[in-house]
Amino acid sequence: MTSELCIHHVPTGETEVVLSTGEHIEAPNWHPDGWLLVNGGGRLYRVPLDAPELQPVDTGAATRLNNDHGFSPDGRTIALSDHSGGRGSCIWTMPVGGGDLTRVTSRTPSWWHAWSPDGARHAYAAAREGRTVLIHTCAADGSDERCLTPGFDHCDGPDYTPDGAWIWFNGERDGQVDLWRVRPDGTELERMTEGPEVDWFPHPSPDGMHVLWLAYPAGTEGHPGGLDVALRLMPQSGGAGETVVELHGGQGTINVPCWEPDGRAFAFMRYGA
């Protein structure tokens, strides 16, 4: 299967293929200095845009990474999620160039998804009592864990708006997965989509204009790969969404924050035979 690392330019509607490889790679992040980070085979890879290739990033003892990773707001630190400890996914941080790991979450499983704009907190999906996966946040050092979404059947994909005022996420109730947003203190919960599609992984753009998300066909269970899906945009204030890219993908396409720092483009993965 071919993996294509792509960039979509919002003002022009054009999509370019940055890198095509026979390796299975996933979940691009965009560093403030203008390069991309992806995962594949339990490892992380840097992809420079001036000469695209997969450059391994040293993650030390973390060798079973999943596709939940990303950068601190200042670009100096990577947060990653890794299964090497044998007790489910754990969140760690390390310098952006690789090096020593620092454990963040004391409890597992925890899947990282976003850093608050001020760098003070992480947002992530986690299963705790009852094993239901819900949205949590904690301080940057792992303390003060809070659950924001009690009452949902399943949640995933939290990401902050650039002003830090909201956390967007996908949430399931009564068999339907829609996009929601909630204040970082857990108040003012609001449903943002409602329809037959199965909506996952919302990502507010850094310029405050859009929310990007992945729309699965109606009836899809979970967030599998290997399906015909759509990437859609809507205003961060809410409103009608529009499809901007149709592709073969799903899992691995936009699991984590993927916007260019100025909000004019986003990176994504699509897959072919």
Secondary structure, DSSP 8 states (H G I E B T S, - for coil): -EEEEEEEETTTTEEEEEEEESS--EEEEE-TTSEEEEEETTEEEEEESSS---EEE--TT---EEEEEEE-TTSSEEEEEE-TTSSS-EEEEEETT----EE--SSSSEEEEEE-TTSSEEEEEEE-GGG-EEEEEEETTS-S-EE--TT-SEEEEEEE-TTSS-EEEEEEETTEEEEEEE-TTS-S-EE---SSSEEEEEEE-TTSSEEEEEEE-TT--S--SSEEEEEEEEETT----EEEEEEEE-TTTSSS--B-TTSSEEEEEEEE-
